[in-house]
């Protein structure tokens, strides 16, 4: 189940990945504080990082933001402004979520 798709901007690398306003938040349910999301990271070609990554999702100014873990993914996968990420709820291989990455280069 897709939660959101977002084309990345420089702010996503400086302040964390803010979930777009039209995100399907039902799979995340409402929570207070921070929640850990075990996530498989996959390229558009289907290549995965060897291990699931734990992303911390928290509320900031009324919006949900992916912070810790997100910065590691961005660095390890080589994400840049203009790339697109799609975040899914998908129980698979011990992880609860999947982040699919599409680079524009």
HELIX and SHEET records of a PDB file:
HELIX    1   1 UNK A   10  UNK A   14  1                                   5    
HELIX    2   2 UNK A   25  UNK A   27  5                                   3    
HELIX    3   3 UNK A   70  UNK A   77  1                                   8    
SHEET    1   A 7 UNK A   2  UNK A   7  0                                        
SHEET    2   A 7 UNK A  84  UNK A  92 -1                                        
SHEET    3   A 7 UNK A  95  UNK A 102 -1                                        
SHEET    4   A 7 UNK A  34  UNK A  43  1                                        
SHEET    5   A 7 UNK A  53  UNK A  60 -1                                        
SHEET    6   A 7 UNK A  63  UNK A  66 -1                                        
SHEET    7   A 7 UNK A  17  UNK A  18 -1                                        
END                                                                             
